[in-house]
Amino acid sequence: MEAWVLTRYADVLAALREPRLTAGGARGGTELDRAAHLRFRARASAAASGMLAEWLERLGPLARDMARALPKDRTVDLVGELAQPWSAQIARCLACPGGDPDRLAALSGDIFAAAANPRDTALQARAEQATLELAGAFSGELAAFHVQAFVALSQTLPCFLANAWLALLDDPERAEMLRAEPELMPQAIEELLRHSGPSRAQFRRAAEGVELGGATIAKGDRVALMLAAANRDPEQFPEPARLDFRRGPPRHLAFGEGRQACIGASLVRAASESATAAFIENFAGARVEQPVEWRGGFAICAPASLLVSRCCTAASENNRQPAVTDR
Ligand code: HEM
């Protein structure tokens, strides 16, 4: 990667908070100046709150109706038949683009593929074109934010749901706990973001020399901030591979931290609570039917499909294998 690779929680957190490590270039764009970035964040945060207020009441019923409508007598793909179409629908409603839905989905898929594989120059070039075309579907000064929101809702959100549901399918006790105590859902989503957050890495470049974790990062050096590794740092999270809905601090880094932290975090939390409640109601205790194949790449990854069946016989229970799968 020709980069410093940070995996410890303390180092990743320090890097996220370090103003001399900038996101410009690594994201394929230029770093906005500080004041412009703050203005962007203020306007984008207000837009994200507006989306949330408008849609909060409709997210849950929509997820529940879609989950209930899935057939019980055949294998169901929880990604292709629930997480993706539900997320696509809320992306279209929340971000309100004009244009052909299939084309918009293809464009956001191209942008997602490039974000997941930041070293793939062909994907980056394709994503630049896709971003321009997708921006044309939105109007107003917040078009850039709407592109990000549309891609995040239609691509990153279903990745998180797929990761989270796979973790719950692999840990039926925790799924049952959530079914019995639905009030645990907000804590469960936080723990699932820590355990199974889809964004594995963010990149920075040093605008000046920086001392970090005992190393000297020279001006111009590239730095990979491994969010997923930090979220499983055993020094911060004992038994990090275990789901524990009652974990205390520190906070996970699934949404980043500091001046570039995710603007859609509240939206993702609310949406994930609704969708996961629908998943638990209908699929807690389901079994995964095939080894999981993954989509994405180094920076973001999640199951491409999640084939589950709800008709478990005693024989099939005896043959039950854990589905996972370390990413
Ligand atoms: C599960 C879904 C999501 C995950 C895991 C996620 C994760 C992240 C992370 C880790 C960052 C920090 C990037 C960095 O430090 O360089 C970020 C930034 C951002 N996210 Fe999200 N995000 C998600 C969904 C969303 C949604 C739904 C929206 C919009 C509605 C959104 C809007 C943004 C924006 C605008 C930024 C850039 C903030 C800035 O440049 O100041 N994200 N996201």
Boltz pocket constraint, residues with backbone or C-beta under 6 A from the ligand:
constraints:
  - pocket:
      binder: B
      contacts: [[A, 16], [A, 23], [A, 37], [A, 41], [A, 44], [A, 48], [A, 145], [A, 148], [A, 149], [A, 150], [A, 152], [A, 153], [A, 156], [A, 157], [A, 160], [A, 197], [A, 198], [A, 199], [A, 202], [A, 203], [A, 253], [A, 254], [A, 255], [A, 256], [A, 257], [A, 259], [A, 260], [A, 261], [A, 262], [A, 263], [A, 264], [A, 265], [A, 267], [A, 268]]
      max_distance: 6.0
